[in-house]
Amino acid sequence: MLCCWLYRFLVLTEVTVSRLLTYDEVAERLSVSRSTITRLVQQGKILVTRVSDRSPRIAERDLERYLTALAEAAQ
């Protein structure tokens, strides 16, 4: 039981350090449509954090990783 609690604590702590963004917030930041964000998530290019079944979120740090990967690929 302690192991499960500790695991959940560590996962939640890691996620809460980075702000969680909605698909709409990410779309606005990247100046693209919400459907583009959905497609990027489905392709595995942007990681999603599931707060609940109906509330997928994208951690700000995962968005930064995606943008860094794009910049490196462009060089």
N, C-alpha and C positions, 0 to 999 in steps of 0.2 A: 504494500500500500504506500509506504513512504517513497519507494522508487517512482511510482506513477505520479505522486504529488510533486516530487522534485523535478521530474521531467517536464510536467506541465508548467511549473514555475519558471524553469529555465527557458522554455519555448516562449512563454508569454513575456518574459523579461526581454528576450532578444527582439521580439516583435514590437514591443512598446517603446523601445529605444528609438526606433525609426517611426516617423509619422505614417499612418496608414491613409492612403488616398483612394477615393472612389474612381471608377472608370472615367466618369465625367471630368473630374479634376485632372487626371492624367491626360485626357484628350485635350483639355484646354491648355495645359502646359506645353504640349507638343504641337498644338495647332492642327490637330487631326480630328477625325470623327470618332465617336464612341465605338462604332463598328470596327474601325481600324485597331483600336486598343483590344477589343475582343479577339480579333484575328491574331494579333501579336501574342496574346496570352495562349490561344489555342495552338499556335506554332511553337510555344515554349520559349519565345524570345524575351518575354517579360514574365517573371514569376508572380503568382497570385497567392495571397494569404486569405484563407477562408475564415472569416469571423463567424459566419453561420452559412447555411446552405444558400440563403438568399442575399448575403452581404459580402460578396468577394471584394477584397481590397488589395491594393498594390502598395507595398512598403516603399517609402521614399528612397531607401538605400538600393532597392532592386531596380527602381527606375533609373537611378544614377549609374548602376552597373550596366544597364542596357545602353544608356547614352554613351558611356565610356567605351563600350564594345563597338558602337557605331563609329565613334571618332577614331578608334584604333584601326578599324577596317578601312576607313577612308584614307588613311595615310599610306 
